[in-house]
Amino acid sequence: MIGGNGSYVEHQGQVIMHQLITKEQCRHIVDWLKERHLEFYLESNSGLFASENFEEKGNPVIKEYCKRKGKNHAEQFTVRDVFPEMIYGGELYRDDVNKVSFILNSYQDHLDSIQEFPDLKAGTWGGKGEIALFGDLGVKDITKAHAIDVLLNHLGAKIEDTFAFGDAKVDIPMLEYCHVGVAMKSGGDEIKAMADYVTDDVDQDGLYKAFVHFGIINEKDS
């Protein structure tokens, strides 16, 4: 399992790599976001820790996100539906944080985060089409491609045996690194243009169809 955009690698219960945002960096992020009145949550292996008003400010954003992801009845989704185990009122100055996501009031918030945090990796996410709804901040110089390399070295496996599946810009280094890169139909134009193969949406059996296409499984196996 690879998590935190490539900062965490686990194999059969053994943690192979885990690089964290420092407590000082976390404090800087939290203070900066609060000063700008941007709601956020901290992603850690201990749970998701939300700012005070994340649920209230996040509900309309989550509805838009679910709409872009093609979810049925997207207008009915709430923060609690998407993040049922979100923790409110927890400690926000933490030393176990993988990544921080925050609701963008405008794209300028993301651009400002790049300038404010040169020691971190700034990104955005927001569903189909790569339109930014959230900004995020994570460990610098970490990618999913690097995480795959760490895992392959641990397993003694070959890059020639790897397939990568993704739907966002953050997945592009992974698709470039692996032997075969597959983009989901719901992905943005950039990842679909560079992929070796474009399959259907996840909820349209895209993974299964790609597995059959490349002979990873036989159609009759289903």
TIVODO-274109 format. One record per residue (C-alpha): residue in three letters; x, y, z. Coordinates in Angstrom, 1 decimal. Each point is the difference from the previous one (the first is absolute). Layout:
REM TIVODO-274109
+------+--------+--------+--------+
! resn !   east !  north !     up !
+------+--------+--------+--------+
!  ALA !      X !      Y !      Z !
...
+------+--------+--------+--------+
***
This chain:
REM TIVODO-274109
+------+--------+--------+--------+
! resn !   east !  north !     up !
+------+--------+--------+--------+
!  MET !    0.0 !    0.0 !    0.0 !
!  ILE !    1.2 !    3.5 !   -0.9 !
!  GLY !   -1.5 !    3.0 !    1.7 !
!  GLY !    0.5 !    3.7 !    0.6 !
!  ASN !    0.8 !    0.6 !   -3.7 !
!  GLY !    3.0 !   -2.2 !    0.4 !
!  SER !    1.2 !    0.8 !    3.5 !
!  TYR !   -1.1 !   -3.3 !    1.4 !
!  VAL !    0.7 !   -3.6 !   -1.1 !
!  GLU !   -1.2 !   -3.1 !    1.7 !
!  HIS !    0.3 !   -3.7 !   -1.0 !
!  GLN !   -1.8 !   -2.8 !    1.8 !
!  GLY !   -0.3 !    2.1 !    3.2 !
!  GLN !    3.7 !    1.1 !   -0.1 !
!  VAL !    0.6 !    3.8 !   -0.4 !
!  ILE !    2.7 !    0.3 !   -2.6 !
!  MET !    0.1 !    3.8 !   -0.1 !
!  HIS !   -1.8 !    2.8 !    1.8 !
!  GLN !    1.0 !    3.6 !   -0.4 !
!  LEU !   -1.9 !    2.6 !    1.9 !
!  ILE !   -0.6 !    3.7 !    0.2 !
!  THR !    1.9 !    1.3 !    3.1 !
!  LYS !   -1.9 !    1.4 !    2.9 !
!  GLU !    1.6 !    3.4 !   -0.7 !
!  GLN !   -1.3 !   -0.2 !   -3.6 !
!  CYS !   -3.4 !   -1.1 !    1.2 !
!  ARG !   -0.2 !    2.9 !    2.4 !
!  HIS !    0.9 !    2.4 !   -2.8 !
!  ILE !   -2.6 !   -1.4 !   -2.3 !
!  VAL !   -2.8 !    0.0 !    2.6 !
!  ASP !    0.8 !    3.6 !    1.1 !
!  TRP !    0.1 !    1.2 !   -3.6 !
!  LEU !   -3.3 !   -1.7 !   -1.0 !
!  LYS !   -1.7 !    1.4 !    3.1 !
!  GLU !    1.3 !    3.5 !   -0.7 !
!  ARG !   -1.5 !   -0.2 !   -3.5 !
!  HIS !   -3.3 !   -1.6 !    1.3 !
!  LEU !    0.5 !   -3.1 !   -2.1 !
!  GLU !   -1.5 !   -3.2 !    1.3 !
!  PHE !    2.1 !   -3.1 !   -0.1 !
!  TYR !    0.7 !   -3.5 !    1.2 !
!  LEU !    3.3 !   -1.8 !    1.0 !
!  GLU !    0.5 !   -3.5 !   -1.4 !
!  SER !    1.9 !   -2.3 !    2.3 !
!  ASN !    0.1 !   -3.7 !    0.6 !
!  SER !   -1.7 !    0.8 !    3.3 !
!  GLY !   -3.1 !    1.5 !   -1.8 !
!  LEU !   -1.2 !    3.1 !   -1.8 !
!  PHE !    0.0 !    3.1 !    2.2 !
!  ALA !   -2.2 !    2.8 !   -1.1 !
!  SER !    0.0 !    3.7 !    0.7 !
!  GLU !   -3.0 !    1.4 !    2.0 !
!  ASN !   -2.2 !    1.0 !   -2.9 !
!  PHE !    1.1 !   -2.5 !   -2.6 !
!  GLU !   -3.3 !   -1.8 !   -0.1 !
!  GLU !   -2.1 !    3.1 !   -0.5 !
!  LYS !    2.3 !    1.5 !   -2.7 !
!  GLY !    0.7 !   -3.4 !   -1.5 !
!  ASN !   -3.6 !   -1.2 !   -0.7 !
!  PRO !   -0.6 !    2.0 !   -3.2 !
!  VAL !    3.5 !   -0.8 !   -1.2 !
!  ILE !   -0.5 !   -3.7 !    0.5 !
!  LYS !   -3.2 !    0.2 !   -1.9 !
!  GLU !    1.8 !    1.6 !   -2.9 !
!  TYR !    2.9 !   -2.6 !    0.2 !
!  CYS !   -2.5 !   -2.9 !    0.0 !
!  LYS !   -1.7 !    1.6 !   -3.0 !
!  ARG !    3.2 !    0.2 !   -1.9 !
!  LYS !    0.8 !   -3.6 !    0.9 !
!  GLY !   -3.3 !   -1.0 !   -1.6 !
!  LYS !   -1.6 !   -1.2 !    3.2 !
!  ASN !   -3.8 !   -0.7 !   -0.1 !
!  HIS !   -1.9 !    2.5 !    2.2 !
!  ALA !    3.1 !    2.0 !    0.6 !
!  GLU !   -2.1 !    2.8 !    1.5 !
!  GLN !   -0.8 !   -2.2 !    2.9 !
!  PHE !    3.7 !   -0.7 !    1.0 !
!  THR !    1.4 !    1.7 !    3.1 !
!  VAL !    3.4 !    0.1 !    1.7 !
!  ARG !   -1.2 !   -2.6 !    2.5 !
!  ASP !   -0.9 !   -2.3 !   -2.9 !
!  VAL !    3.5 !    0.3 !   -1.7 !
!  PHE !    2.0 !    0.3 !    3.3 !
!  PRO !   -2.1 !   -2.0 !    2.5 !
!  GLU !    2.9 !   -0.4 !    2.5 !
!  MET !    1.2 !    3.6 !   -0.2 !
!  ILE !    1.2 !    1.2 !    3.4 !
!  TYR !   -1.1 !    3.5 !    1.2 !
!  GLY !    1.5 !    1.8 !    3.0 !
!  GLY !    3.2 !   -2.0 !   -0.1 !
!  GLU !    3.6 !    1.2 !    0.3 !
!  LEU !    1.0 !    1.8 !   -3.1 !
!  TYR !    3.7 !    0.7 !    0.7 !
!  ARG !    1.2 !   -3.6 !   -0.8 !
!  ASP !    3.1 !   -1.9 !   -0.8 !
!  ASP !   -1.7 !   -2.9 !   -1.8 !
!  VAL !   -1.5 !    1.8 !   -3.0 !
!  ASN !    0.5 !   -1.4 !   -3.5 !
!  LYS !   -1.9 !    2.8 !   -1.9 !
!  VAL !   -2.3 !    3.0 !    0.6 !
!  SER !   -3.0 !    0.7 !   -2.3 !
!  PHE !   -1.8 !    3.4 !    0.1 !
!  ILE !   -3.0 !    1.5 !   -1.7 !
!  LEU !    0.9 !    2.6 !   -2.5 !
!  ASN !   -1.9 !    3.3 !    0.0 !
!  SER !    1.8 !    0.7 !   -3.3 !
!  TYR !    2.8 !   -1.5 !   -2.0 !
!  GLN !    2.2 !    2.9 !    1.3 !
!  ASP !    0.0 !   -1.8 !    3.4 !
!  HIS !    1.9 !   -2.9 !   -1.7 !
!  LEU !    2.4 !    2.4 !   -1.7 !
!  ASP !    0.7 !    1.7 !    3.3 !
!  SER !    0.6 !   -3.3 !    1.7 !
!  ILE !    2.8 !   -0.8 !   -2.5 !
!  GLN !    1.7 !    3.3 !    1.1 !
!  GLU !   -0.7 !   -0.5 !    3.7 !
!  PHE !    1.2 !   -3.6 !    0.2 !
!  PRO !    3.1 !   -0.5 !   -2.2 !
!  ASP !    1.0 !   -2.8 !    2.3 !
!  LEU !   -3.2 !   -2.0 !   -0.9 !
!  LYS !   -1.6 !   -1.4 !   -3.1 !
!  ALA !   -3.2 !    2.0 !   -0.9 !
!  GLY !   -2.7 !   -1.4 !   -2.2 !
!  THR !   -3.8 !    0.1 !   -0.7 !
!  TRP !   -2.8 !   -2.5 !   -0.5 !
!  GLY !   -3.7 !    0.2 !   -0.8 !
!  GLY !   -1.4 !   -2.8 !   -2.0 !
!  LYS !   -0.4 !   -0.5 !   -3.8 !
!  GLY !    1.7 !    2.5 !   -2.2 !
!  GLU !    2.8 !    1.0 !    2.4 !
!  ILE !   -2.0 !    3.1 !    1.2 !
!  ALA !    1.3 !    1.0 !    3.4 !
!  LEU !   -2.4 !   -0.1 !    3.0 !
!  PHE !    2.7 !   -0.9 !    2.6 !
!  GLY !    3.6 !    0.9 !    0.5 !
!  ASP !    2.4 !   -2.4 !    1.7 !
!  LEU !    3.4 !    0.1 !    1.5 !
!  GLY !    2.2 !   -3.0 !    0.4 !
!  VAL !    3.6 !   -1.2 !    0.4 !
!  LYS !    2.3 !    1.6 !   -2.6 !
!  ASP !    1.7 !   -2.1 !   -2.7 !
!  ILE !   -2.2 !   -3.0 !    0.6 !
!  THR !   -2.0 !   -1.5 !   -2.9 !
!  LYS !   -1.9 !   -3.2 !   -0.5 !
!  ALA !    2.8 !   -1.0 !   -2.5 !
!  HIS !    2.5 !    0.2 !    2.8 !
!  ALA !   -2.2 !   -2.0 !    2.3 !
!  ILE !   -0.3 !   -2.7 !   -2.7 !
!  ASP !    3.8 !   -0.1 !   -0.4 !
!  VAL !    0.3 !   -0.5 !    3.8 !
!  LEU !   -2.5 !   -2.8 !   -0.1 !
!  LEU !    1.6 !   -1.7 !   -3.0 !
!  ASN !    3.4 !    0.1 !    1.7 !
!  HIS !   -1.5 !   -1.6 !    3.1 !
!  LEU !   -1.7 !   -2.7 !   -2.0 !
!  GLY !    2.9 !   -0.6 !   -2.4 !
!  ALA !   -2.6 !    0.5 !   -2.8 !
!  LYS !    0.5 !    1.3 !   -3.5 !
!  ILE !   -1.3 !    3.2 !   -1.5 !
!  GLU !   -1.0 !   -2.1 !   -3.1 !
!  ASP !   -2.7 !   -1.6 !    2.0 !
!  THR !   -1.7 !    3.1 !    1.2 !
!  PHE !   -3.3 !    1.7 !   -1.0 !
!  ALA !   -1.2 !    3.3 !    1.3 !
!  PHE !   -3.6 !    1.3 !    0.0 !
!  GLY !   -0.9 !    3.6 !    0.7 !
!  ASP !   -2.3 !    2.9 !   -0.7 !
!  ALA !    1.7 !    3.2 !    1.1 !
!  LYS !    3.2 !    2.0 !   -0.5 !
!  VAL !    1.5 !   -1.3 !    3.2 !
!  ASP !   -0.1 !   -3.5 !   -1.7 !
!  ILE !    2.0 !    1.0 !   -3.1 !
!  PRO !    3.5 !   -0.7 !    1.5 !
!  MET !   -1.3 !   -3.5 !    0.9 !
!  LEU !   -1.4 !   -0.7 !   -3.5 !
!  GLU !    3.3 !    1.3 !   -1.5 !
!  TYR !    2.1 !   -2.2 !    2.3 !
!  CYS !   -1.9 !   -3.3 !   -0.3 !
!  HIS !    0.3 !   -2.2 !   -3.0 !
!  VAL !   -3.6 !    0.6 !   -1.0 !
!  GLY !   -1.9 !    3.1 !    0.9 !
!  VAL !   -3.8 !   -0.1 !   -0.1 !
!  ALA !   -2.3 !    3.0 !    0.4 !
!  MET !   -3.6 !   -0.1 !    1.1 !
!  LYS !   -2.5 !    1.5 !   -2.4 !
!  SER !   -1.0 !    2.4 !    2.8 !
!  GLY !    3.5 !    1.4 !    0.2 !
!  GLY !    1.2 !    3.4 !   -1.3 !
!  ASP !    1.2 !    0.6 !   -3.5 !
!  GLU !    3.6 !    0.1 !    1.1 !
!  ILE !    0.2 !   -3.5 !    1.4 !
!  LYS !   -2.1 !   -1.5 !   -2.8 !
!  ALA !    2.3 !    1.5 !   -2.6 !
!  MET !    3.2 !   -1.5 !    1.6 !
!  ALA !   -1.5 !   -3.4 !    0.9 !
!  ASP !    0.8 !   -3.2 !   -1.9 !
!  TYR !   -3.7 !   -1.0 !    0.2 !
!  VAL !   -3.2 !    1.7 !    1.0 !
!  THR !   -2.6 !   -2.2 !    1.7 !
!  ASP !   -3.6 !    0.7 !    1.1 !
!  ASP !   -1.0 !    1.8 !    3.3 !
!  VAL !    0.5 !   -1.9 !    3.2 !
!  ASP !   -3.7 !   -0.4 !    0.6 !
!  GLN !   -0.4 !   -1.3 !   -3.6 !
!  ASP !    2.4 !   -2.9 !    0.7 !
!  GLY !    3.0 !    1.8 !   -1.4 !
!  LEU !    2.5 !   -1.9 !    2.1 !
!  TYR !   -1.5 !   -3.4 !   -1.0 !
!  LYS !   -0.1 !    1.0 !   -3.7 !
!  ALA !    3.6 !    1.0 !    0.1 !
!  PHE !    1.0 !   -3.2 !    1.8 !
!  VAL !   -1.7 !   -2.0 !   -2.8 !
!  HIS !    1.5 !    2.2 !   -2.7 !
!  PHE !    3.6 !   -0.7 !    1.2 !
!  GLY !   -0.6 !   -3.6 !    0.8 !
!  ILE !    0.5 !    0.4 !    3.7 !
!  ILE !   -3.2 !   -2.0 !    0.4 !
!  ASN !   -2.2 !   -1.9 !   -2.4 !
!  GLU !   -3.5 !    1.3 !   -0.6 !
!  LYS !   -1.5 !   -3.4 !    1.1 !
!  ASP !    1.7 !    0.5 !    3.4 !
!  SER !   -2.7 !    2.5 !    0.9 !
+------+--------+--------+--------+
***
